[in-house]
Amino acid sequence: MKNRLKVLRAERDWSQQALADLLEVSRQSVNAIETGKYDPSLPLAFRIADLFALPIEEIFIRN
C-alpha cells in the first residue's frame, strides 16, 4: 500500500522521531510505513489520520 506519510510529515517539518513520539510508536515503525515495508494496523492508521486531520483514504492509497 502506498502512502503520503513522508510528504505530510515533511510539510510539517517533523522528523521521523517526532512523528513516532506523537503516534507512540518507534521511529523504525514510521520508517517502515513510509517506505511501504509495513502496513499499519487499523487503529494506528486512524491515529495517523486523526493527527493529520485527514481521511485515511487521503493518506493511504491502495495499489
C-alpha positions in Angstrom: 0.0 0.0 0.0 1.3 3.4 -0.9 1.0 6.4 1.4 1.7 10.1 1.7 3.1 9.9 5.2 6.6 11.2 4.3 5.1 14.2 2.4 2.7 15.1 5.1 5.5 14.8 7.7 7.8 16.9 5.7 5.2 19.6 5.2 5.1 20.0 9.0 8.9 19.8 9.3 8.7 16.8 11.6 11.4 14.3 11.9 10.5 10.6 11.9 11.3 10.5 15.6 8.9 13.4 16.3 6.1 11.7 14.4 6.9 8.4 16.1 6.6 10.2 19.5 3.3 11.7 18.6 2.0 8.3 17.5 3.6 6.4 20.4 5.4 4.0 18.0 9.1 3.5 17.2 11.0 5.6 14.6 11.6 2.3 12.8 7.9 1.8 12.5 7.4 5.2 10.9 10.3 4.5 8.5 8.8 1.1 7.6 5.4 2.6 6.9 6.8 5.5 4.9 8.8 3.1 2.7 5.9 0.7 2.2 7.6 -2.2 4.1 4.9 -2.2 6.7 1.1 -1.5 6.6 -0.1 0.0 9.9 -2.8 -1.6 11.9 -6.3 -0.1 11.6 -6.0 1.6 15.0 -2.7 3.1 14.0 -4.0 4.2 10.6 -6.8 6.0 12.4 -4.4 7.7 14.8 -2.3 8.9 11.8 -5.4 10.2 10.1 -6.5 12.0 13.2 -3.1 13.5 13.8 -3.1 15.0 10.2 -6.8 15.8 10.3 -7.3 13.9 7.0 -9.4 10.9 6.0 -7.5 7.7 5.9 -8.1 7.5 2.1 -6.1 10.7 1.6 -3.1 9.2 3.4 -3.1 5.6 2.3 -3.6 4.6 -1.3 -4.4 1.1 -2.4 -2.2 -0.2 -5.2 
